[in-house]
Structure formats: structure tokens, C-alpha cells
Amino acid sequence: MNSSTTAGNDVKVVTSALFMSILGALMAFTSLSTDIYLPAMPAMAHELSGDAEYTITGFLVGFAIAQLVWGPISDSLGRKLPLFVGMLIFAIGAAGCAMSYSITQIVSWRVVQAFGACTGPMLARAMIRDLFSRTRSAQMMSTLMIIMAIAPIVGPLLGGQLIRISSWHSIFWLLTAIGALMFISLLWLPETLPAEKRTSTSVGNAFNNYLFLLKHGVFMRFTLCVTFYYVAAYAFIAGSPQVYISYYNVDPQHYGWLFALNIAGVMAVSFFNRFLVIRFSLRRLLQIATGIAFLAMAAMAALNMAEPHRMLVIVGMVFIFFSMNGIVAASATAAALDEVPHIAGSASALIGSLQYGSGIVSSLLLAAFNDGTPATMIWIMLFFTAAALLTVAGKNKKYA
């Protein structure tokens, strides 16, 4: 078989629906691992006599740290081997959670689970960059955003049904089974980083890549854009249950639908972003998206100060904010990775570590300044959306 035939076969593989479905599922691991058991958290807290929110914090801490380890490994050994190991660790961690009978145990196993789960979105992004150019990468990332957005919608609904017929332990057994299925599905993925493109330095020395990336001004602009944006997003994710349910007295059964409304906006904008990236530069799209998000947050802050009891103001403005994630996440990631294609694994790891670790910042700020009203959540979202806009503001030919 000649090289042109092989190349043609590779193109068919990487553009197939199966390939994109597997990568989309890998991208969704973060949301699925957390959102699916949200309806069971009160039952977990009661049975385990502890604060179930720590299970989310533990997962985010493990998720953020582990990516920094897996990034250099994937640049040295390729993408598939870390994925196989990651899915195995994820399944073991999920099984450990299912068999836990104390908060300390389940938080510990959640950290283990995160060490495996993080390989999914991190290496899915890296594989896209291995295969496609800057603009095409943004298109493919937008497609993955549409697929992965299903998880925050289906997860809580599925978890809610399981808790009705069984205990919260069954949710983690389901995650164990999903991890096993994902392990098997990796057999159909091609290795996207050939041996000749892998880093020749040792994994230990490869950690120097992070120093290089942190000093890379253009890469860090795009990375901080999505990081700041996600601090704002996690402020809503962590703060909205208290705002909607406790402050505005929304029935807990209806809260999930208000959350799903935002995800629908992400999916819609992600679909159109696949076409927008062809017509506009990624920097310009990021300026527009973060600008719209900032205006929505500024309007929400002003209107809430004037009429604090109008929940629909928050629902509407947050919908606009989250919809812009369909542009921000895909475009910022593609632009950042395009700057450093030779170490895409390490770069993707740093992006993911900062992006998902941002949830820790949101949680700490909410805990420190929460006054029982929507104000704390609103001001955090406004401040960090403004920070995201500033990272891409102005004209600079280097990152056009």
C-alpha cells in the first residue's frame, strides 16, 4: 500500500462520525463525572454525614494537577497509551467511589477518578491539534462542544432517575461501566502523534515545557482568556443552586431545566461557530464573544441592583453569557494550541489545568463573600468576564 493510500485512509478515519463521537465523549468526561450525581448529593451528605460538595472540590483539584503530569507524558509516548491508562484509572476510581462509606473515602477516590478522567478532554484537544490546522481545529472543537454539551443535560436527568430506583452508589457503578466502555472504544482511535513528532527528552525534563509556555505571551493571552471566562462560568455553576432554589424559591426539580437552557445556548452558538471561524480571525471572534458576554454581565449587575427580585433578568443574561462559551472555549483553545503545535500535549494540559482549576477560585470567592443574595455571584461573573475581554482586547498582528 502506497503512502497516498494510507494518508487517504487516515483522513477517512479522523473525519468519521465514530472518531468525532469518541472524542466528544472524552471531552464530556468532566461534566459527566460531576453532573450525573448532583441530584444525589443531599442523599450522599445525609448517609455519609458530611459535606458532599467536597467531592466536587476534590475532583477539580485532582483534575487540574493530573493534567500537568499527563501532558509531557503524551508528548513523549503518544496519545493512545495515556488514554488507555487514564480510562482504567477512571473506572477504578469510580468503583472506589461506589464502595465508599465515608466522605473522606469518596473524596479520596474522586481524586483518583479525576487523575484518569482528565486524560479525556486534554488529549481530545491535543489530537485535534495533531491533525488539523488552526481554523479547521476551531471548527472541529466547535463540533466537539456540541457533542459534549449533551452531558450536562442528560447527566442530572439520568442521575435523578437512578436515585429514584436505587441508591447513589449505583450512579458510580454506572460511571465504572462507562469508563470500561470508553476503554474499549479507544481501540477504534488512531494514534495521532507519530513517533517522529514526539519529544525526545525524558518526561522529567519535558516539564520544562511549562516554563516555556508560561513565558509565551501569545499562548498565555488565549489561555488566560478561557481561564478567566471559566472562573465566571463556575461562579454560576457553584452559586446558582443557592440563588435559584434558596433565594428565588425555584423548585429543585425545575432547576435542572434552567441549567439546561444555558447548555442549549452553548450548543447553538457552537454550531454557528463552525462557519464563523472561516470568515473571521479567532482573535476577532474572541473579542466579539467576550464583549457580548461582558455587556450581558454588566446589564445583569445594573438591573439586579435596580430590581433584585426579578429572576428572569439573571436567567436571560446568564443565557447570553453561556451561549458565548460556544465561541470562547473552541476559539481560544485552537488559537493557543496553534502557537505551540510541537508540544500540543503539554499545552493542552496547561490549558485544561487552568480552565478547570478555575472552579476552585470561584468556590473560594463565593464562600468568602456570599451574603445570601445573587450579588456575590453576579459581581464575580462581571469581574472575570471583563478580565477575559481584556486579554484579547486591542490590535496585535502577532495573534491575529
Secondary structure, DSSP 8 states (H G I E B T S, - for coil): --HHHHHHHHHHHHTSHHHHHHHHHHHTHHHHHHHTTGGGHHHHHHHHTS-TTHHHHHHHHHHHHHHHHHHHHHHHH-SHHHHHHHHHHHHHHHHHHHT--SHHHHHHHHHHHHHHHTHHHHHHHHHHHHHS-HHHHHHHHHHHHHHHTHHHHHHHHHHHHHHHHS-THHHHHHHHHHHHHHHHHGGGS---S-GGGS--S-HHHHTHHHHHHHH-HHHHHHHHHHHHHHHHHHHHHHHHIIIIIIIS---HHHHHHHHHHHHHHHHHHHHHHHHHHHHS-HHHHHHHHHHHHHHHHHHHHHHHHH-TT-HHHHHHHHHHHHHTHHHHHHHHHHHHHHH-GGGHHHHHHHHHHHHHHHHHHHHHHHHHH--SSTHHHHHHHHHHHHHHHHHH-S--GGG-
